[in-house]
Protein backbone atom coordinates (compact mmCIF):
# COMPACT_ATOMS: atom_id res chain seq x y z
CA UNK A 1 0.00 0.00 0.00
CA UNK A 2 2.81 2.40 0.93
CA UNK A 3 4.50 2.40 -2.48
CA UNK A 4 1.29 1.94 -4.46
CA UNK A 5 -0.30 5.15 -3.20
CA UNK A 6 2.95 7.17 -3.40
CA UNK A 7 3.52 6.29 -7.07
CA UNK A 8 0.08 7.50 -8.15
CA UNK A 9 -0.17 11.30 -7.47
CA UNK A 10 2.89 12.40 -9.53
CA UNK A 11 1.60 10.55 -12.61
CA UNK A 12 -1.93 11.89 -12.19
CA UNK A 13 -0.64 15.42 -11.59
CA UNK A 14 1.07 15.48 -14.99
CA UNK A 15 -2.12 14.26 -16.68
CA UNK A 16 -4.42 16.59 -14.71
CA UNK A 17 -2.31 19.64 -15.63
CA UNK A 18 -2.62 18.95 -19.35
CA UNK A 19 -3.24 22.04 -21.43
CA UNK A 20 -2.23 24.33 -18.57
CA UNK A 21 -5.17 23.38 -16.33
CA UNK A 22 -4.79 24.55 -12.74
CA UNK A 23 -5.11 22.61 -9.49
CA UNK A 24 -6.79 24.75 -6.84
CA UNK A 25 -8.15 24.52 -3.29
CA UNK A 26 -11.69 24.18 -4.62
CA UNK A 27 -10.79 20.79 -6.09
CA UNK A 28 -9.56 19.42 -2.75
CA UNK A 29 -12.62 20.75 -0.94
CA UNK A 30 -14.71 18.81 -3.45
CA UNK A 31 -12.80 15.52 -3.26
CA UNK A 32 -11.78 15.23 0.40
CA UNK A 33 -14.72 12.93 1.28
CA UNK A 34 -14.34 10.48 -1.64
CA UNK A 35 -10.57 10.62 -1.10
CA UNK A 36 -10.94 9.62 2.56
CA UNK A 37 -13.36 6.83 1.66
CA UNK A 38 -11.07 5.58 -1.09
CA UNK A 39 -8.09 5.55 1.28
CA UNK A 40 -10.03 3.57 3.91
CA UNK A 41 -11.25 1.17 1.23
CA UNK A 42 -7.65 0.68 0.10
CA UNK A 43 -6.58 -0.29 3.62
CA UNK A 44 -9.39 -2.80 4.13
CA UNK A 45 -9.06 -4.18 0.60
CA UNK A 46 -5.32 -4.86 0.79
CA UNK A 47 -5.58 -6.24 4.35
CA UNK A 48 -8.44 -8.55 3.37
CA UNK A 49 -6.27 -10.09 0.65
CA UNK A 50 -3.69 -10.96 3.34
CA UNK A 51 -6.18 -12.29 5.88
CA UNK A 52 -8.41 -14.38 3.62
CA UNK A 53 -8.31 -16.09 0.24
CA UNK A 54 -8.10 -14.03 -2.94
CA UNK A 55 -11.41 -15.53 -4.11
CA UNK A 56 -13.27 -14.54 -0.94
CA UNK A 57 -11.72 -11.06 -0.73
CA UNK A 58 -12.56 -10.15 -4.30
CA UNK A 59 -16.04 -11.67 -4.50
CA UNK A 60 -17.20 -10.30 -1.14
CA UNK A 61 -15.60 -6.95 -1.96
CA UNK A 62 -17.53 -6.79 -5.21
CA UNK A 63 -20.87 -7.19 -3.46
CA UNK A 64 -20.66 -3.40 -3.36
CA UNK A 65 -22.44 -3.55 -6.72
CA UNK A 66 -25.61 -4.64 -4.91
CA UNK A 67 -25.03 -2.05 -2.20
CA UNK A 68 -24.85 0.65 -4.86
CA UNK A 69 -28.20 -0.59 -6.15
CA UNK A 70 -29.89 0.00 -2.79
CA UNK A 71 -28.18 3.34 -2.21
CA UNK A 72 -28.76 4.75 -5.71
CA UNK A 73 -32.45 5.70 -5.25
CA UNK A 74 -31.76 7.67 -2.08
CA UNK A 75 -28.49 9.35 -2.95
CA UNK A 76 -28.61 9.53 -6.77
CA UNK A 77 -32.36 9.60 -7.52
CA UNK A 78 -32.11 6.45 -9.65
CA UNK A 79 -35.08 4.09 -9.99
CA UNK A 80 -34.84 0.35 -9.31
CA UNK A 81 -37.35 -2.46 -9.87
CA UNK A 82 -38.52 -5.26 -7.55
CA UNK A 83 -36.69 -7.76 -9.72
CA UNK A 84 -33.46 -5.87 -9.17
CA UNK A 85 -33.99 -5.95 -5.41
CA UNK A 86 -34.73 -9.70 -5.52
CA UNK A 87 -31.59 -10.38 -7.55
CA UNK A 88 -29.54 -8.27 -5.14
CA UNK A 89 -30.72 -10.40 -2.20
CA UNK A 90 -29.88 -13.51 -4.23
CA UNK A 91 -26.35 -12.21 -4.67
CA UNK A 92 -25.98 -11.89 -0.89
CA UNK A 93 -27.08 -15.53 -0.57
CA UNK A 94 -24.32 -16.42 -3.01
CA UNK A 95 -21.78 -14.60 -0.83
CA UNK A 96 -22.92 -16.64 2.19
CA UNK A 97 -22.36 -19.83 0.15
CA UNK A 98 -18.85 -18.64 -0.75
CA UNK A 99 -17.90 -17.94 2.88
CA UNK A 100 -19.39 -21.19 4.22
CA UNK A 101 -17.94 -23.23 1.37
CA UNK A 102 -14.43 -21.84 1.92
CA UNK A 103 -13.96 -23.54 5.30
CA UNK A 104 -10.28 -23.42 6.18
CA UNK A 105 -9.01 -23.98 2.66
CA UNK A 106 -7.19 -21.54 0.44
CA UNK A 107 -6.12 -19.28 3.30
CA UNK A 108 -9.66 -18.09 4.04
CA UNK A 109 -10.77 -16.73 7.43
CA UNK A 110 -13.90 -15.13 8.85
CA UNK A 111 -11.87 -12.12 9.98
CA UNK A 112 -10.55 -11.60 6.46
CA UNK A 113 -14.05 -12.04 5.05
CA UNK A 114 -15.27 -9.35 7.47
CA UNK A 115 -12.53 -6.97 6.27
CA UNK A 116 -13.60 -7.61 2.69
CA UNK A 117 -17.20 -6.78 3.62
CA UNK A 118 -16.13 -3.51 5.25
CA UNK A 119 -14.14 -2.75 2.09
CA UNK A 120 -17.31 -3.30 0.04
CA UNK A 121 -19.30 -0.94 2.25
CA UNK A 122 -16.63 1.78 2.13
CA UNK A 123 -16.22 1.40 -1.64
CA UNK A 124 -19.98 1.80 -2.06
CA UNK A 125 -19.95 5.21 -0.37
CA UNK A 126 -16.87 6.17 -2.41
CA UNK A 127 -18.59 5.11 -5.61
CA UNK A 128 -21.69 7.18 -4.83
CA UNK A 129 -19.76 10.26 -3.72
CA UNK A 130 -17.54 10.11 -6.81
CA UNK A 131 -20.54 9.81 -9.14
CA UNK A 132 -22.17 12.86 -7.58
CA UNK A 133 -19.05 14.92 -8.17
CA UNK A 134 -18.69 13.67 -11.73
CA UNK A 135 -22.30 14.63 -12.44
CA UNK A 136 -21.49 18.07 -11.00
CA UNK A 137 -18.87 18.43 -13.75
CA UNK A 138 -15.56 17.75 -12.00
CA UNK A 139 -12.94 16.73 -14.59
CA UNK A 140 -12.05 13.01 -14.52
CA UNK A 141 -8.29 13.42 -14.19
CA UNK A 142 -8.40 16.33 -11.76
CA UNK A 143 -10.86 14.40 -9.59
CA UNK A 144 -8.61 11.34 -9.67
CA UNK A 145 -5.53 13.41 -8.79
CA UNK A 146 -7.29 15.02 -5.83
CA UNK A 147 -8.49 11.63 -4.59
CA UNK A 148 -4.96 10.19 -4.89
CA UNK A 149 -3.51 12.98 -2.73
CA UNK A 150 -6.11 12.46 0.02
CA UNK A 151 -5.52 8.71 -0.26
CA UNK A 152 -1.83 9.25 0.53
CA UNK A 153 -2.73 11.16 3.69
CA UNK A 154 -4.88 8.24 4.86
CA UNK A 155 -2.87 5.21 3.76
CA UNK A 156 0.79 6.21 4.26
CA UNK A 157 0.54 6.84 8.05
CA UNK A 158 -1.28 3.52 8.46
CA UNK A 159 1.34 1.70 6.39
CA UNK A 160 4.24 3.19 8.35
CA UNK A 161 2.58 2.35 11.67
CA UNK A 162 1.68 -1.26 10.87
CA UNK A 163 4.60 -2.39 8.67
CA UNK A 164 8.09 -3.53 9.63
CA UNK A 165 9.33 -4.28 6.09
CA UNK A 166 8.84 -1.03 4.16
CA UNK A 167 12.43 -1.07 2.86
CA UNK A 168 12.41 -4.77 1.95
CA UNK A 169 11.37 -4.25 -1.66
CA UNK A 170 12.93 -5.79 -4.77
CA UNK A 171 13.07 -4.68 -8.40
CA UNK A 172 10.50 -7.37 -9.17
CA UNK A 173 8.20 -5.84 -6.55
CA UNK A 174 8.67 -2.41 -8.10
CA UNK A 175 7.73 -3.81 -11.49
CA UNK A 176 4.45 -5.18 -10.15
CA UNK A 177 3.71 -1.92 -8.33
CA UNK A 178 4.32 0.16 -11.46
CA UNK A 179 2.09 -2.16 -13.50
CA UNK A 180 -0.65 -1.92 -10.86
CA UNK A 181 -0.38 1.86 -10.83
CA UNK A 182 -0.53 2.21 -14.61
CA UNK A 183 -3.16 -0.37 -15.52
CA UNK A 184 -5.70 -1.03 -12.75
CA UNK A 185 -5.03 2.28 -11.00
CA UNK A 186 -4.78 4.80 -13.82
CA UNK A 187 -6.37 3.26 -16.91
CA UNK A 188 -9.06 1.13 -15.23
CA UNK A 189 -10.08 3.66 -12.60
CA UNK A 190 -10.16 6.64 -14.96
CA UNK A 191 -12.47 4.90 -17.44
CA UNK A 192 -14.77 3.86 -14.60
CA UNK A 193 -14.98 7.50 -13.44
CA UNK A 194 -15.49 8.72 -17.00
CA UNK A 195 -18.44 6.33 -17.42
CA UNK A 196 -20.04 7.51 -14.17
CA UNK A 197 -20.91 10.87 -15.69
CA UNK A 198 -23.07 9.36 -18.41
CA UNK A 199 -24.67 6.15 -17.05
CA UNK A 200 -26.50 5.02 -13.91
CA UNK A 201 -24.35 3.93 -10.97
CA UNK A 202 -25.74 0.39 -11.15
CA UNK A 203 -24.66 0.15 -14.78
CA UNK A 204 -21.18 1.64 -14.35
CA UNK A 205 -20.54 -0.70 -11.42
CA UNK A 206 -20.74 -3.63 -13.86
CA UNK A 207 -16.99 -3.23 -14.29
CA UNK A 208 -16.60 -4.74 -10.80
CA UNK A 209 -18.19 -8.07 -11.70
CA UNK A 210 -15.32 -9.54 -13.72
CA UNK A 211 -12.86 -8.90 -10.88
CA UNK A 212 -13.72 -11.90 -8.67
CA UNK A 213 -13.83 -14.31 -11.60
CA UNK A 214 -10.40 -13.31 -12.88
CA UNK A 215 -8.91 -13.09 -9.38
CA UNK A 216 -10.26 -16.50 -8.35
CA UNK A 217 -8.83 -18.18 -11.44
CA UNK A 218 -5.52 -16.35 -10.96
CA UNK A 219 -5.32 -17.40 -7.30
CA UNK A 220 -5.94 -21.01 -8.30
CA UNK A 221 -3.30 -20.92 -11.04
CA UNK A 222 -0.61 -18.89 -9.25
CA UNK A 223 -1.09 -19.61 -5.52
CA UNK A 224 -2.82 -23.01 -5.72
CA UNK A 225 -5.66 -21.73 -3.51
CA UNK A 226 -8.45 -24.30 -3.45
CA UNK A 227 -11.95 -23.41 -4.60
CA UNK A 228 -14.70 -25.76 -3.40
CA UNK A 229 -17.80 -26.74 -5.37
CA UNK A 230 -19.99 -24.66 -3.04
CA UNK A 231 -17.78 -21.63 -3.68
CA UNK A 232 -18.07 -22.16 -7.44
CA UNK A 233 -21.86 -22.36 -7.17
CA UNK A 234 -21.98 -19.35 -4.83
CA UNK A 235 -19.75 -17.34 -7.14
CA UNK A 236 -21.93 -18.23 -10.11
CA UNK A 237 -25.03 -17.12 -8.18
CA UNK A 238 -23.36 -13.82 -7.22
CA UNK A 239 -22.24 -13.00 -10.76
CA UNK A 240 -25.50 -14.12 -12.41
CA UNK A 241 -27.60 -12.17 -9.90
CA UNK A 242 -25.59 -8.98 -10.17
CA UNK A 243 -25.49 -9.26 -13.95
CA UNK A 244 -29.29 -9.54 -13.85
CA UNK A 245 -29.46 -6.42 -11.69
CA UNK A 246 -27.51 -4.48 -14.30
CA UNK A 247 -29.44 -6.02 -17.19
CA UNK A 248 -32.72 -4.84 -15.70
CA UNK A 249 -31.50 -1.32 -15.11
CA UNK A 250 -32.57 1.46 -17.43
CA UNK A 251 -30.91 1.42 -20.85
CA UNK A 252 -28.69 4.42 -21.31
CA UNK A 253 -28.34 6.05 -24.73
CA UNK A 254 -25.36 8.35 -25.25
CA UNK A 255 -26.23 11.03 -27.81
CA UNK A 256 -23.85 12.96 -30.01
CA UNK A 257 -24.36 15.97 -27.78
CA UNK A 258 -23.16 14.06 -24.72
CA UNK A 259 -20.14 12.72 -26.56
CA UNK A 260 -19.20 16.20 -27.72
CA UNK A 261 -19.05 17.44 -24.12
CA UNK A 262 -17.13 14.45 -22.72
CA UNK A 263 -13.68 14.80 -21.26
CA UNK A 264 -11.27 15.90 -24.06
CA UNK A 265 -8.43 13.48 -23.22
CA UNK A 266 -10.60 10.35 -23.21
CA UNK A 267 -12.54 11.40 -26.30
CA UNK A 268 -9.67 12.76 -28.40
CA UNK A 269 -8.55 11.02 -31.57
CA UNK A 270 -5.07 9.42 -31.61
C-alpha positions in Angstrom: 0.0 0.0 0.0 2.8 2.4 0.9 4.5 2.4 -2.5 1.3 1.9 -4.5 -0.3 5.2 -3.2 3.0 7.2 -3.4 3.5 6.3 -7.1 0.1 7.5 -8.1 -0.2 11.3 -7.5 2.9 12.4 -9.5 1.6 10.6 -12.6 -1.9 11.9 -12.2 -0.6 15.4 -11.6 1.1 15.5 -15.0 -2.1 14.3 -16.7 -4.4 16.6 -14.7 -2.3 19.6 -15.6 -2.6 18.9 -19.4 -3.2 22.0 -21.4 -2.2 24.3 -18.6 -5.2 23.4 -16.3 -4.8 24.5 -12.7 -5.1 22.6 -9.5 -6.8 24.7 -6.8 -8.2 24.5 -3.3 -11.7 24.2 -4.6 -10.8 20.8 -6.1 -9.6 19.4 -2.8 -12.6 20.8 -0.9 -14.7 18.8 -3.4 -12.8 15.5 -3.3 -11.8 15.2 0.4 -14.7 12.9 1.3 -14.3 10.5 -1.6 -10.6 10.6 -1.1 -10.9 9.6 2.6 -13.4 6.8 1.7 -11.1 5.6 -1.1 -8.1 5.5 1.3 -10.0 3.6 3.9 -11.3 1.2 1.2 -7.7 0.7 0.1 -6.6 -0.3 3.6 -9.4 -2.8 4.1 -9.1 -4.2 0.6 -5.3 -4.9 0.8 -5.6 -6.2 4.3 -8.4 -8.6 3.4 -6.3 -10.1 0.6 -3.7 -11.0 3.3 -6.2 -12.3 5.9 -8.4 -14.4 3.6 -8.3 -16.1 0.2 -8.1 -14.0 -2.9 -11.4 -15.5 -4.1 -13.3 -14.5 -0.9 -11.7 -11.1 -0.7 -12.6 -10.2 -4.3 -16.0 -11.7 -4.5 -17.2 -10.3 -1.1 -15.6 -6.9 -2.0 -17.5 -6.8 -5.2 -20.9 -7.2 -3.5 -20.7 -3.4 -3.4 -22.4 -3.5 -6.7 -25.6 -4.6 -4.9 -25.0 -2.1 -2.2 -24.9 0.7 -4.9 -28.2 -0.6 -6.2 -29.9 0.0 -2.8 -28.2 3.3 -2.2 -28.8 4.8 -5.7 -32.4 5.7 -5.3 -31.8 7.7 -2.1 -28.5 9.4 -3.0 -28.6 9.5 -6.8 -32.4 9.6 -7.5 -32.1 6.5 -9.6 -35.1 4.1 -10.0 -34.8 0.4 -9.3 -37.4 -2.5 -9.9 -38.5 -5.3 -7.6 -36.7 -7.8 -9.7 -33.5 -5.9 -9.2 -34.0 -6.0 -5.4 -34.7 -9.7 -5.5 -31.6 -10.4 -7.5 -29.5 -8.3 -5.1 -30.7 -10.4 -2.2 -29.9 -13.5 -4.2 -26.3 -12.2 -4.7 -26.0 -11.9 -0.9 -27.1 -15.5 -0.6 -24.3 -16.4 -3.0 -21.8 -14.6 -0.8 -22.9 -16.6 2.2 -22.4 -19.8 0.1 -18.9 -18.6 -0.7 -17.9 -17.9 2.9 -19.4 -21.2 4.2 -17.9 -23.2 1.4 -14.4 -21.8 1.9 -14.0 -23.5 5.3 -10.3 -23.4 6.2 -9.0 -24.0 2.7 -7.2 -21.5 0.4 -6.1 -19.3 3.3 -9.7 -18.1 4.0 -10.8 -16.7 7.4 -13.9 -15.1 8.8 -11.9 -12.1 10.0 -10.6 -11.6 6.5 -14.1 -12.0 5.1 -15.3 -9.4 7.5 -12.5 -7.0 6.3 -13.6 -7.6 2.7 -17.2 -6.8 3.6 -16.1 -3.5 5.2 -14.1 -2.7 2.1 -17.3 -3.3 0.0 -19.3 -0.9 2.2 -16.6 1.8 2.1 -16.2 1.4 -1.6 -20.0 1.8 -2.1 -19.9 5.2 -0.4 -16.9 6.2 -2.4 -18.6 5.1 -5.6 -21.7 7.2 -4.8 -19.8 10.3 -3.7 -17.5 10.1 -6.8 -20.5 9.8 -9.1 -22.2 12.9 -7.6 -19.1 14.9 -8.2 -18.7 13.7 -11.7 -22.3 14.6 -12.4 -21.5 18.1 -11.0 -18.9 18.4 -13.7 -15.6 17.7 -12.0 -12.9 16.7 -14.6 -12.0 13.0 -14.5 -8.3 13.4 -14.2 -8.4 16.3 -11.8 -10.9 14.4 -9.6 -8.6 11.3 -9.7 -5.5 13.4 -8.8 -7.3 15.0 -5.8 -8.5 11.6 -4.6 -5.0 10.2 -4.9 -3.5 13.0 -2.7 -6.1 12.5 0.0 -5.5 8.7 -0.3 -1.8 9.3 0.5 -2.7 11.2 3.7 -4.9 8.2 4.9 -2.9 5.2 3.8 0.8 6.2 4.3 0.5 6.8 8.1 -1.3 3.5 8.5 1.3 1.7 6.4 4.2 3.2 8.3 2.6 2.3 11.7 1.7 -1.3 10.9 4.6 -2.4 8.7 8.1 -3.5 9.6 9.3 -4.3 6.1 8.8 -1.0 4.2 12.4 -1.1 2.9 12.4 -4.8 1.9 11.4 -4.3 -1.7 12.9 -5.8 -4.8 13.1 -4.7 -8.4 10.5 -7.4 -9.2 8.2 -5.8 -6.5 8.7 -2.4 -8.1 7.7 -3.8 -11.5 4.5 -5.2 -10.2 3.7 -1.9 -8.3 4.3 0.2 -11.5 2.1 -2.2 -13.5 -0.7 -1.9 -10.9 -0.4 1.9 -10.8 -0.5 2.2 -14.6 -3.2 -0.4 -15.5 -5.7 -1.0 -12.7 -5.0 2.3 -11.0 -4.8 4.8 -13.8 -6.4 3.3 -16.9 -9.1 1.1 -15.2 -10.1 3.7 -12.6 -10.2 6.6 -15.0 -12.5 4.9 -17.4 -14.8 3.9 -14.6 -15.0 7.5 -13.4 -15.5 8.7 -17.0 -18.4 6.3 -17.4 -20.0 7.5 -14.2 -20.9 10.9 -15.7 -23.1 9.4 -18.4 -24.7 6.2 -17.1 -26.5 5.0 -13.9 -24.4 3.9 -11.0 -25.7 0.4 -11.1 -24.7 0.2 -14.8 -21.2 1.6 -14.4 -20.5 -0.7 -11.4 -20.7 -3.6 -13.9 -17.0 -3.2 -14.3 -16.6 -4.7 -10.8 -18.2 -8.1 -11.7 -15.3 -9.5 -13.7 -12.9 -8.9 -10.9 -13.7 -11.9 -8.7 -13.8 -14.3 -11.6 -10.4 -13.3 -12.9 -8.9 -13.1 -9.4 -10.3 -16.5 -8.4 -8.8 -18.2 -11.4 -5.5 -16.4 -11.0 -5.3 -17.4 -7.3 -5.9 -21.0 -8.3 -3.3 -20.9 -11.0 -0.6 -18.9 -9.2 -1.1 -19.6 -5.5 -2.8 -23.0 -5.7 -5.7 -21.7 -3.5 -8.4 -24.3 -3.5 -12.0 -23.4 -4.6 -14.7 -25.8 -3.4 -17.8 -26.7 -5.4 -20.0 -24.7 -3.0 -17.8 -21.6 -3.7 -18.1 -22.2 -7.4 -21.9 -22.4 -7.2 -22.0 -19.4 -4.8 -19.7 -17.3 -7.1 -21.9 -18.2 -10.1 -25.0 -17.1 -8.2 -23.4 -13.8 -7.2 -22.2 -13.0 -10.8 -25.5 -14.1 -12.4 -27.6 -12.2 -9.9 -25.6 -9.0 -10.2 -25.5 -9.3 -13.9 -29.3 -9.5 -13.8 -29.5 -6.4 -11.7 -27.5 -4.5 -14.3 -29.4 -6.0 -17.2 -32.7 -4.8 -15.7 -31.5 -1.3 -15.1 -32.6 1.5 -17.4 -30.9 1.4 -20.8 -28.7 4.4 -21.3 -28.3 6.1 -24.7 -25.4 8.3 -25.3 -26.2 11.0 -27.8 -23.9 13.0 -30.0 -24.4 16.0 -27.8 -23.2 14.1 -24.7 -20.1 12.7 -26.6 -19.2 16.2 -27.7 -19.0 17.4 -24.1 -17.1 14.5 -22.7 -13.7 14.8 -21.3 -11.3 15.9 -24.1 -8.4 13.5 -23.2 -10.6 10.4 -23.2 -12.5 11.4 -26.3 -9.7 12.8 -28.4 -8.6 11.0 -31.6 -5.1 9.4 -31.6 
